[in-house]
Amino acid sequence: MATPNDYRAIARKTDRPMWIWAGCALISVLLLFGAGIVVAITLLNQDDPGTGAELPEVWPSKSGQALRPVPMPTGEMVAALTDETAAQVLCQAIPEQRWEEILGGHTLREAGRSCHAVTTKLDISVRMAPALPDDTSRGLPTRTTVAGKLAVLATDKDGTSLSVELVEVAPHNGASPVLHVSLRGRVVKSPETEQKARALAEALIAGVTPPGPKLPKIGEDGEIPLEKTEPGPIKDRPLPVISWLLCGELGRALGVPSDSAKPVFFAACELNGVIADYSELSTAVAPTTTVAGLPAQVDGRGVVVQLTDDPAGQTLKFKGPGDLLALAEKMVPPLLGR
């Protein structure tokens, strides 16, 4: 016959695995509960319209260019830069820290036809434009002022466009005297954009218009008054300054005074029937020879020198009477700072 001690021994052998099973079951429930919470939080975050997008892993983007050192313009000369130089200037007119203070987070910047920047919540484009937008532009444009200057503001559900007339347009047709700032959301619920657009425009205006020269008056055919300028490279210079530099080098290469040279606003000059013309973008060069070690095309229309690796990029063109190839050989090195 079994004794009480025998029953207690049997109970101990039976109870021990029951406690273990109960503990395992409890742990399993807790793990499943925790996993459910994690999944719920993830789903909520995905649905949360305020969550920022990721910053691009590759930067600059495929169509963008890294920032590079450029001289900062003064006075009204920001309105006379080529598009790529203006983009570089606008991206760097204020420090990176100031960009991030205004936009509210880490900011990536690149240049191209405009200064392009992104944060986790915003996509920003800044460029110089030839005129203020008209009333048919996106949103409901309103006239306002920014930094004491005439501006047109348009805000809709996607963001804000702000255009500010830095230099009076009418006497300067052909220039790009309007600062255009566009902020668009990268997320469903983008942050407030009008205030940020105004703050960014004000900071950039202060950065690119310190005291300095005014734009020259532009005539009906684009002509501008001649100004004597110290010799130097044309890279990243305002268009009228490039014209004055071309005039000076034409005079030196032709061996005549440049007093009768005829500069135009669009980076060109004529002297004694010879025209030297700089272009930021050009038809592709089909090289037939070299000038100062650079690819050049010589044909019945004149001489075209390719200044960059891009055959459709920056060029210097020479046309008119005389030995244009010899003229180009004299002019190109100083204009490139060699």
Sequence and secondary structure as in RCSB ss.txt:
>XXXX:A:sequence
MATPNDYRAIARKTDRPMWIWAGCALISVLLLFGAGIVVAITLLNQDDPGTGAELPEVWPSKSGQALRPVPMPTG
EMVAALTDETAAQVLCQAIPEQRWEEILGGHTLREAGRSCHAVTTKLDISVRMAPALPDDTSRGLPTRTTVAGKL
AVLATDKDGTSLSVELVEVAPHNGASPVLHVSLRGRVVKSPETEQKARALAEALIAGVTPPGPKLPKIGEDGEIP
LEKTEPGPIKDRPLPVISWLLCGELGRALGVPSDSAKPVFFAACELNGVIADYSELSTAVAPTTTVAGLPAQVDG
RGVVVQLTDDPAGQTLKFKGPGDLLALAEKMVPPLLGR
>XXXX:A:secstr
   HHHHHHHHHHHHHHHHHHHHHHHHHHHHHHHHHHHHHHHHHHHH TT      SSSS TT B         T
TGGGGS HHHHHHHHHHSS HHHHHHHHTS  EEEBSSSEEEE SSEEEEEEEESS   TTSSS  EEEEETTEE
EEEEEETTEEEEEEESS SGGGTTS  EEEEEEEESSSS    HHHHHHHHHHHHHHH  S        TTSB  
         TT  HHHHHHHHHHHHHHHHTS STT EEETTTEEEETTEEEEEESS S    SEEETTEEEEEET
TEEEEE SS TTS EEEEESSS HHHHHHHHHHHHTT 
